[in-house]
Amino acid sequence: MWSELFLVPFLTGLALAVVLPLLGCYLRLRDEWLAALAYAHVAAGGALVALVAGLPPTLGGLSAAALAGAGRHFAAHRLAGGASQALLLLGGWSVAVLLAANQPLAERLAQALFDGQLYFADSGRLAWVVTGSVVAVAGLRWLSRRLLLARLYPDLFRLRGLAPWPVRLGFDLLAALLLALATMSLGVMATFALLFVPPWLAFRRGRSWRQALGWAVIGGVAAYGAAFALALHFDQPFGPVLALLLVLVGLLIA
């Protein structure tokens, strides 16, 4: 009983607290941190659409995020300057709110997605998250050198006759799918908080890329552990507690 109620949700969030700050560092490196919030809203909208249609919400969230990641990549030449991220955010939020307002079946799930009720995670969700986190870490490890080169030496791919789009598309899909899994467990804003605040602070304090990655993970795990204990002790929704804690830490350290 204790394991199902507390240990499984804790481990689910812990895996995400490790991998989300890592992903956030690469999004910040590419100046695409707003994409995290966009994918999270799209995943929430997709999960609610699937629920109303009688399909598994996790499948809907993953599918919507994957389509958003691929679509944003292919529409990048038409929607420059972060417009694609803003449009995805607005579209996902609109669909989620409208479904929650008009479909009683979707209202409870919508509240959980936006409040961040981590304590609903079960062993099946834990398996999804652990698998997704392992795949994400392996994917980031493989993409890391290429992403750094594309950012620091953008002409290198052209000089070597290599096409940069497979790297960009692979990263967009990886980010979208991981964010969908995180949104299903942590909620929209808690996911964004772990992606934004620890990397932001790590970039300000780290003296190298590896050190920034390390500080981001340490900060994310420490904030997650403290927020989990506080939310459980005071019987509060997990998402707002985590986000507020990270805001306070950011104001104190920045």
C-alpha positions in Angstrom: 0.0 0.0 0.0 2.7 2.5 1.0 4.7 1.6 -2.2 1.8 2.2 -4.5 0.7 5.4 -2.8 4.1 7.2 -2.3 7.1 5.2 -3.6 5.9 4.7 -7.2 4.9 8.4 -7.6 8.2 9.5 -6.0 10.3 7.3 -8.4 8.3 8.5 -11.4 9.0 12.1 -10.6 12.6 11.4 -9.7 13.4 10.0 -13.1 11.9 13.1 -14.7 13.7 15.4 -12.3 17.0 14.0 -13.6 16.2 14.0 -17.4 14.1 17.2 -17.7 16.9 19.6 -16.6 19.3 17.9 -19.0 16.8 18.4 -21.9 16.3 22.0 -20.7 20.0 22.7 -21.1 19.8 21.7 -24.7 16.7 23.7 -25.3 18.3 26.8 -23.7 21.4 26.2 -25.8 19.2 26.4 -28.9 17.2 29.3 -27.5 14.1 27.1 -27.7 13.0 27.0 -24.0 9.5 28.2 -25.0 9.1 25.0 -27.0 8.9 23.2 -23.7 5.8 25.0 -22.6 4.3 24.6 -26.1 4.8 20.8 -26.2 3.5 20.4 -22.7 0.2 22.2 -23.7 -0.1 20.2 -26.9 0.4 17.0 -25.0 -2.3 18.0 -22.5 -4.7 18.8 -25.3 -3.9 15.5 -27.1 -4.5 13.5 -23.9 -7.9 15.1 -23.4 -8.9 14.5 -27.0 -7.9 10.9 -26.6 -9.9 10.6 -23.4 -13.0 12.0 -24.9 -12.6 9.7 -27.9 -12.3 6.6 -25.7 -8.6 6.1 -26.2 -5.7 6.0 -23.6 -4.8 9.6 -22.7 -1.0 8.7 -22.7 -1.3 7.6 -26.3 -3.1 10.8 -27.2 -0.6 13.0 -25.5 2.4 11.2 -27.1 0.9 11.3 -30.5 0.0 15.0 -30.4 3.4 15.9 -29.1 5.1 13.8 -31.8 3.0 15.5 -34.5 3.8 18.9 -33.0 7.5 18.2 -32.9 7.6 17.0 -36.5 5.3 19.7 -37.8 7.2 22.5 -36.1 10.4 21.3 -37.7 9.0 21.2 -41.2 7.2 24.6 -40.8 10.3 26.3 -39.4 11.1 28.1 -42.6 7.6 29.6 -42.7 7.2 30.3 -38.9 10.5 31.9 -37.8 11.2 33.8 -34.7 9.5 31.5 -32.3 6.1 31.9 -34.0 5.7 28.1 -34.3 6.2 27.7 -30.5 3.7 30.4 -29.7 1.1 29.0 -32.0 1.5 25.5 -30.6 1.2 26.8 -27.1 -1.9 28.7 -27.8 -3.5 25.9 -29.8 -2.8 23.3 -27.2 -4.1 25.5 -24.3 -7.3 26.4 -26.3 -8.1 22.7 -27.0 -7.5 21.6 -23.4 -9.6 24.4 -21.9 -12.5 24.0 -24.3 -12.6 20.3 -23.8 -12.5 20.7 -20.0 -15.3 23.2 -20.1 -17.6 21.2 -22.4 -16.8 17.6 -21.5 -17.3 16.4 -17.9 -15.2 13.4 -18.6 -12.2 15.6 -19.4 -12.6 18.1 -16.6 -10.9 16.0 -13.9 -8.0 15.0 -16.1 -7.5 18.6 -17.2 -7.3 19.7 -13.6 -4.8 17.0 -12.8 -2.7 18.0 -15.9 -2.6 21.6 -15.0 -2.4 21.2 -11.1 0.3 18.6 -11.3 -1.1 15.7 -9.3 1.9 13.4 -9.3 0.4 11.2 -6.7 -1.9 9.6 -9.3 1.1 7.9 -11.0 0.9 4.1 -10.9 3.4 1.3 -11.8 2.4 1.5 -15.5 3.2 5.2 -15.6 6.5 4.5 -13.9 7.4 2.0 -16.5 6.6 4.5 -19.3 8.6 7.2 -17.6 11.7 5.1 -16.9 11.8 3.8 -20.4 11.3 7.2 -21.9 14.0 8.7 -19.6 16.5 6.0 -20.6 15.8 6.5 -24.3 16.0 10.3 -23.8 19.4 10.2 -22.0 20.8 7.9 -24.7 19.4 10.1 -27.4 20.8 13.2 -25.9 24.2 11.5 -25.5 24.2 10.6 -29.2 22.9 14.1 -30.3 25.0 16.2 -27.9 28.1 16.7 -30.0 26.1 17.4 -33.1 23.8 19.9 -31.3 26.8 21.7 -29.9 28.5 21.8 -33.3 25.4 23.0 -35.0 25.0 25.8 -32.4 28.7 26.9 -32.1 29.9 26.2 -35.7 26.7 26.4 -37.9 28.7 26.3 -41.1 30.4 23.0 -40.3 27.6 20.9 -41.6 27.6 22.8 -44.9 31.4 22.6 -45.3 31.3 18.8 -44.7 28.4 18.3 -47.0 26.1 17.1 -44.2 22.4 17.8 -43.8 21.6 19.3 -40.4 17.9 18.5 -40.6 18.1 14.8 -39.2 19.7 16.1 -36.0 17.2 18.9 -35.6 14.2 16.7 -36.3 15.5 13.9 -34.0 16.0 16.4 -31.2 12.5 18.0 -31.8 10.8 14.5 -31.7 12.8 13.4 -28.6 11.9 16.7 -26.7 8.3 16.5 -27.7 7.8 12.9 -26.6 9.7 13.3 -23.3 7.7 16.4 -22.5 4.4 14.5 -23.2 5.4 11.8 -20.7 6.4 14.4 -18.2 3.2 16.4 -18.6 1.1 13.2 -18.0 2.9 12.8 -14.7 4.0 16.2 -13.3 1.6 18.5 -15.0 2.2 21.3 -17.5 3.7 24.0 -15.3 5.8 21.6 -13.1 7.3 20.1 -16.2 8.1 23.6 -17.5 9.6 24.6 -14.2 12.0 21.7 -14.1 13.0 22.5 -17.7 13.5 26.2 -17.3 14.7 27.1 -13.8 17.6 24.6 -13.1 19.2 25.1 -16.5 18.8 28.8 -16.3 20.6 28.9 -12.9 23.2 26.4 -14.1 24.0 28.5 -17.2 24.6 31.5 -14.9 26.9 29.6 -12.5 28.5 26.8 -14.5 32.0 27.3 -15.9 31.7 24.7 -18.6 29.1 22.8 -20.5 29.6 19.6 -18.5 29.5 21.5 -15.2 26.3 23.3 -16.3 24.7 19.9 -17.0 25.7 18.6 -13.6 24.5 21.6 -11.7 21.2 21.5 -13.6 20.5 17.9 -12.6 21.6 18.5 -9.0 19.3 21.5 -8.8 16.4 19.7 -10.4 16.6 16.6 -8.1 17.1 18.7 -5.0 14.1 20.9 -5.8 12.0 17.9 -6.7 12.8 16.1 -3.4 12.0 19.2 -1.3 8.7 19.9 -3.2 7.6 16.3 -2.9 8.1 16.3 0.8 6.4 19.7 1.3 3.4 18.9 -0.9 2.9 15.6 0.9 3.3 17.1 4.4 0.9 20.0 3.8 -1.5 18.0 1.5 -1.1 20.4 -1.4 -1.0 19.9 -5.2 2.5 18.9 -6.2 2.8 21.1 -9.4 2.3 24.5 -7.8 4.5 23.6 -4.8 7.4 22.6 -7.1 7.0 25.7 -9.3 6.8 28.1 -6.4 9.9 26.5 -4.7 11.9 26.8 -7.9 10.8 30.5 -8.3 12.0 31.3 -4.8 15.3 29.5 -5.3 15.7 31.3 -8.6 15.1 34.7 -7.0 17.6 33.9 -4.2 20.4 32.5 -6.3 20.2 34.5 -9.6 
